[in-house]
Amino acid sequence: MKAAGSERPRRVSLEVDRLVDGRPVQLSLLRSGMGRRVLLLHGFASDAHDDWVATGWFDALALAGYEVVAPDLRGHGLSTKSRNPSDYQLGAFATDILAASEACWGEASFDVIGYSMGAHIAMTLALAAPDQIGRLVLGGMGERIVATVGLAPEFADALAAWDKATQRLEGRNLPPYAIRLCQHAASKPYNDLDVLAACLRGQSCVFDLPRLAAVAAPTLVIVGEEDKLAGSPYRVAALFPTGVAATVPDLNHSAALASAAFRSRAILHLSAAAISRRLAGLA
């Protein structure tokens, strides 16, 4: 007999939008569990399985009483890919996610956990559908990256210059951190590096941070203490009316999602509403 929460996620494909050239956007998503609703948004150059299933989030959330939906974001995993940067603005990601949530849950409210790129999309989603977002977790999101959406230009340049035949960057003077990203992205069979380069270029913008003051959803901003990419979460949390910040020791940007301590703190934030309701019922 399987342990509770160990059910293998179901994969579903939904048509959610159109690309600039008119082709449909098919969003591939994983779904599992029963109960309160939570949506998971993965990071750049990853997919729903690697960020959320392989790291134990699906099982942990199912055990905590959640129905979990995690899409492969456009340009990633098994979802539609485009090499046109215009297809990757934050609003387009949010449109995809709202269409997917409506297909799964109708107009019911849901919680959102986003990591890194997924956290920027979660912020956009909270502004686009404020009445539907119950609680918000922004992982891997700190003061160094919150205002600037998308990575620095050298990352897109490196991805576009990657030689698929040799699996190297030939004859290019690019910084080591951009090369490491290429190596990581190229190691995932579902990634198309030209698509990822377009994704970065299309996202490149400045986030309108003052608008976050209108987000009523209780928000947790959480990073690993060694996350030099994201930076500190405290000023980001202060942008939200009910924002709180947390750090988890000994974790960098790439290691945080696999940490049980990081995951437990995020689930505790989601569970706080249910705990409050139970306590109110006893009063």
Secondary structure, 3 states (H helix, E strand, C coil): CCCCCCCCCEEEEEEEEECCCCCEEEEEEEEEECCEEEEEECCCCCCHHHHHHCCCHHHHHHHCCEEEEEECCCCCCCCCCCCCHHHHCHHHHHHHHHHHHHHHHCCCCEEEEEECHHHHHHHHHHHHCCCCEEEEEEECCCCCCCCEECCCHHHHHHHHHCECCCCECCCCCCCHHHHHHHHHHHCCCCCCHHHHHHHHHHHCEECCHHHHHHCCCCEEEEEECCCCCCCCCHHHHCCCCCEEEEEECCCCCCCHHHCHHHHHHHHHHHHHHHHHHHHHHHC
